[in-house]
Each structure stands twice: as structure tokens, then as C-alpha cells.
């Protein structure tokens, strides 16, 4: 198709989705299912407008998925407005460590014993499928600032943390396959891939998010400057955190999530300095302010942005509002891409047994172990177990593995297994998210 046809198609999709968003929110159907179907329709299965092959186009698929995940990770970090001492942080930390490790171990056993994969390939498959997805999980994440719900907090934090925490395990799988250096007795992997890269990523993100956030507030309050381009600040902080962490051989995914969290934490610390335990209220929330460059609107935004008490709240809300918008656009691109890739894999290599085991056995067992004796209800643990959504993060790790030496014969099989899981997750979780979350909210309302 030429540019005019693509323009018409994309424009139609965006307008239709914008007009039908209220209907989709009430129906047992997520927008991701629509995007997946559009991608499949564009593939050679129907129109042939997109002829993508994951193995052939792995490099740019890797970078596109990487950008989408980075946007979503920064957004997830911004949503986590709680301080680090909040006991609720134990939930995502346990999910992103203990539960993720249990998932990798169980998928590795399935890969070796039932699928006949070599140990390294099975570990790699487990690492690819272990992280839950921050891109497709927006319906079960924190929706409003100050949301105290443990279910949403746990899923938001898990999606932000484990996309980066899975990286050492991906490197371990590649190392066991002989395409990455592990060092004698795995010491290089432990020192560099696990300890240094993880700590470096978190430290870089925390320092940048705090420093830039504090700097923005100082300039706005003291000099009435640095106003009007909050979107530049959000994108710039995301790019800086990722780039500097990568240059220092740290994990950029963790850096970006930590940067978003630290940037938002500046707001909380600023409110605490002014004697409030809650972020300063903004009379007209930045997300609701019109984007038109009228003088009244510009003056109102500048007044809020430089207000002594409200500057912190405005800064955080403006960044979150912008990121949520571009996250939705990124979701369109990413899920259409997944749908367009489905035709290219050898479906005979896919294992529906793996799909079933991952969703109804592996994930529930991993959550049960990770959240044992935690301060969560049985219903919350069951919903956390079900909403282990797999998506764009898995696509990124798959493409990354292909571009970093994964043998072609194993790449084709792991691609089929991964895409089968991702497609099933988009469909099953997309159909179930609306009724299950509505049920949860009703139960919570009755309990309170």
C-alpha cells in the first residue's frame, strides 16, 4: 500500500477507537483485541499489506518494541506515587523476584521435559515469558493518583520492575546456549549481568528522576521558567535514563521505571515539606486543561506550574497525562505489529499445552509462592494470578535474543511458542478484564 492508503487506514482506526472507547470499556472486549485483529488482517493471511517476519526483521522489531516498553515503564513509574517505605511495595517486589524466578524455573522444566528443548533454550523461553506486560495491563493498573488499592498497586509495580528484572535471566539463557559470556563458574554473569547492571539501572534512574524533578520545581518557583514543555521533560528524562544506564552497562528498563518513580516522588516530598501528606491539589487538573494555545489557557497553566503549593502536583500530573496519551498510541503500533507477525511463525512448533500450563498452573503457583503470607485477600491473589499478562515485553526479549546470536533453528521454535502465548494472553485477558475488574470493584465496595 502507498502512503495515502496507510494514512487512510491509520486515521480510520484511530478515529473509530476514539469514538468507541466508552463502548469498549463496558463490553468484555479490550482495544488490544481489535488491534491484534487489524494486524492479522494486514498480514498475508488476508490483505498482505504487511509482510513481516520476526527473524528477518528482528532488529527493527526489537527497537520498536523497546521504545514502546520504555514509554510504558516510565508511565508505570509515574503512577507509583507511594514512598519507598510503604508496606505495599513488598507485593510488587515479591512478584518481580520470587514469583518471576519460580515462573522461569517451572517454564524451564516444561521446556526440557515436555517440549524437548535444550536447557539453555528452556531457560531463555522462561525468561522471555516471565515478565508481565506494562503496555497491555493499563486496565488493571493504578488509574488515579493516590489509589491505595493493593491489587492495582501490585500489578503496576510488577509490570514496571520485572521487565527489567528479567534481563539477567535472558542473558543466562543465552550464555547457556554459548552466545553470551558467563565467565568461569558464572562469575561474570553474577557480577556484571546480575549485580552491576541491576544496581546501575536503578541508581541512574533514581538520580536522574530526582535531580531533574527538583531542578524543574526550583526553576519554576524561583525564576518562573522551564514552563510549557512538560512533554519534552518526560521524553527527555526517559531517553536520558535509558541512554546513560545503557552506556554504563546497566539495565535501561529498570532505569526508566526508577526515573518515573523518582520524578513522581519529588511531588510527594515537596508536599511533605509543606506540611501535607497528600500531593497539593490542583484546582484544574492538568490532564483536563485544553491543549489549545490560547492566552487564557497558557496563563492558567503557567500560574499552576509556578504556584508555590501546586507546582509539584502540576509537574507530576502533566507528565503522567502526556505519557498516558503516547502510551495509547504506542499500544496501537505494538499490538498491530504482533498481529501482523502471527502469519510468519510455524504454528506446528507452537504448544498450546505451554499456553494452558503458563496461564492456569505456572502463574498461579508462582503468585501463591511469591505472595505467601502477604497482606492480600484471597480474591486479590487470584486476580493477580490471572492477570499475568504477557505482551510487548516478551516480543522485545524474543527479538533481542534473535539479534544477539540465538541459533536460527531454536529461534523459529521459541518465536512460535512466544507468539502463541502473547496472542492467547491478549485474547483471554482482553475478554476477561472488564467483567473481572467490575466484579472486584463491586466486592470491594460492599466490603467497605
Secondary structure in CASP SS format (residue, H / E / C, confidence):
PFRMAT SS
TARGET T0000
AUTHOR 0000-0000-0000
METHOD secondary structure of the structure
MODEL  1
X C 1.00
X C 1.00
X H 1.00
X H 1.00
X H 1.00
X H 1.00
X H 1.00
X H 1.00
X H 1.00
X H 1.00
X H 1.00
X H 1.00
X H 1.00
X H 1.00
X H 1.00
X H 1.00
X H 1.00
X H 1.00
X H 1.00
X C 1.00
X H 1.00
X H 1.00
X H 1.00
X H 1.00
X H 1.00
X H 1.00
X C 1.00
X C 1.00
X C 1.00
X C 1.00
X H 1.00
X H 1.00
X H 1.00
X H 1.00
X H 1.00
X H 1.00
X H 1.00
X H 1.00
X H 1.00
X H 1.00
X H 1.00
X H 1.00
X C 1.00
X C 1.00
X C 1.00
X C 1.00
X C 1.00
X C 1.00
X C 1.00
X C 1.00
X C 1.00
X C 1.00
X C 1.00
X C 1.00
X C 1.00
X C 1.00
X C 1.00
X H 1.00
X H 1.00
X H 1.00
X H 1.00
X H 1.00
X H 1.00
X H 1.00
X H 1.00
X H 1.00
X H 1.00
X H 1.00
X H 1.00
X H 1.00
X H 1.00
X H 1.00
X H 1.00
X H 1.00
X H 1.00
X H 1.00
X H 1.00
X H 1.00
X H 1.00
X C 1.00
X C 1.00
X C 1.00
X C 1.00
X C 1.00
X C 1.00
X C 1.00
X C 1.00
X C 1.00
X H 1.00
X H 1.00
X H 1.00
X H 1.00
X H 1.00
X H 1.00
X H 1.00
X H 1.00
X H 1.00
X H 1.00
X H 1.00
X H 1.00
X H 1.00
X H 1.00
X H 1.00
X H 1.00
X H 1.00
X H 1.00
X H 1.00
X H 1.00
X H 1.00
X H 1.00
X H 1.00
X H 1.00
X H 1.00
X C 1.00
X C 1.00
X C 1.00
X C 1.00
X C 1.00
X H 1.00
X H 1.00
X H 1.00
X H 1.00
X H 1.00
X H 1.00
X H 1.00
X H 1.00
X H 1.00
X H 1.00
X H 1.00
X H 1.00
X C 1.00
X C 1.00
X C 1.00
X C 1.00
X C 1.00
X C 1.00
X C 1.00
X H 1.00
X H 1.00
X H 1.00
X C 1.00
X C 1.00
X C 1.00
X C 1.00
X C 1.00
X C 1.00
X C 1.00
X C 1.00
X C 1.00
X H 1.00
X H 1.00
X H 1.00
X H 1.00
X H 1.00
X H 1.00
X H 1.00
X H 1.00
X H 1.00
X H 1.00
X H 1.00
X H 1.00
X H 1.00
X H 1.00
X H 1.00
X H 1.00
X C 1.00
X H 1.00
X H 1.00
X H 1.00
X H 1.00
X H 1.00
X H 1.00
X H 1.00
X H 1.00
X H 1.00
X H 1.00
X C 1.00
X C 1.00
X C 1.00
X C 1.00
X C 1.00
X C 1.00
X C 1.00
X H 1.00
X H 1.00
X H 1.00
X H 1.00
X H 1.00
X H 1.00
X H 1.00
X H 1.00
X H 1.00
X H 1.00
X H 1.00
X H 1.00
X H 1.00
X H 1.00
X H 1.00
X H 1.00
X H 1.00
X H 1.00
X H 1.00
X H 1.00
X H 1.00
X H 1.00
X H 1.00
X H 1.00
X H 1.00
X H 1.00
X H 1.00
X H 1.00
X H 1.00
X H 1.00
X H 1.00
X H 1.00
X H 1.00
X H 1.00
X H 1.00
X H 1.00
X H 1.00
X H 1.00
X H 1.00
X H 1.00
X C 1.00
X C 1.00
X C 1.00
X C 1.00
X C 1.00
X C 1.00
X H 1.00
X H 1.00
X H 1.00
X H 1.00
X H 1.00
X H 1.00
X H 1.00
X H 1.00
X H 1.00
X H 1.00
X H 1.00
X H 1.00
X H 1.00
X H 1.00
X H 1.00
X H 1.00
X H 1.00
X H 1.00
X C 1.00
X C 1.00
X C 1.00
X C 1.00
X H 1.00
X H 1.00
X H 1.00
X H 1.00
X H 1.00
X H 1.00
X H 1.00
X H 1.00
X H 1.00
X H 1.00
X H 1.00
X H 1.00
X H 1.00
X H 1.00
X H 1.00
X H 1.00
X H 1.00
X H 1.00
X H 1.00
X H 1.00
X H 1.00
X H 1.00
X C 1.00
X C 1.00
X C 1.00
X C 1.00
X C 1.00
X C 1.00
X C 1.00
X C 1.00
X C 1.00
X C 1.00
X C 1.00
X C 1.00
X H 1.00
X H 1.00
X H 1.00
X C 1.00
X C 1.00
X C 1.00
X C 1.00
X C 1.00
X C 1.00
X H 1.00
X H 1.00
X H 1.00
X H 1.00
X H 1.00
X H 1.00
X H 1.00
X H 1.00
X H 1.00
X H 1.00
X H 1.00
X C 1.00
X C 1.00
X C 1.00
X C 1.00
X C 1.00
X H 1.00
X H 1.00
X H 1.00
X H 1.00
X H 1.00
X H 1.00
X H 1.00
X H 1.00
X H 1.00
X H 1.00
X H 1.00
X H 1.00
X H 1.00
X H 1.00
X H 1.00
X H 1.00
X H 1.00
X H 1.00
X H 1.00
X H 1.00
X H 1.00
X H 1.00
X H 1.00
X H 1.00
X H 1.00
X H 1.00
X H 1.00
X H 1.00
X H 1.00
X H 1.00
X H 1.00
X H 1.00
X H 1.00
X H 1.00
X C 1.00
X C 1.00
X H 1.00
X H 1.00
X H 1.00
X C 1.00
X C 1.00
X H 1.00
X H 1.00
X H 1.00
X H 1.00
X H 1.00
X H 1.00
X H 1.00
X H 1.00
X H 1.00
X H 1.00
X H 1.00
X H 1.00
X H 1.00
X H 1.00
X H 1.00
X H 1.00
X H 1.00
X H 1.00
X H 1.00
X C 1.00
X C 1.00
X C 1.00
X C 1.00
X C 1.00
X C 1.00
X C 1.00
X H 1.00
X H 1.00
X H 1.00
X H 1.00
X H 1.00
X H 1.00
X H 1.00
X H 1.00
X H 1.00
X C 1.00
X C 1.00
X C 1.00
X C 1.00
X C 1.00
X H 1.00
X H 1.00
X H 1.00
X H 1.00
X H 1.00
X H 1.00
X H 1.00
X H 1.00
X H 1.00
X H 1.00
X H 1.00
X H 1.00
X C 1.00
X C 1.00
X C 1.00
X C 1.00
X H 1.00
X H 1.00
X H 1.00
X H 1.00
X H 1.00
X H 1.00
X H 1.00
X H 1.00
X H 1.00
X H 1.00
X H 1.00
X H 1.00
X H 1.00
X H 1.00
X H 1.00
X H 1.00
X H 1.00
X H 1.00
X H 1.00
X H 1.00
X H 1.00
X H 1.00
X H 1.00
X H 1.00
X H 1.00
X H 1.00
X H 1.00
X H 1.00
X H 1.00
X H 1.00
X H 1.00
X H 1.00
X H 1.00
X H 1.00
X H 1.00
X H 1.00
X H 1.00
X H 1.00
X H 1.00
X H 1.00
X C 1.00
END
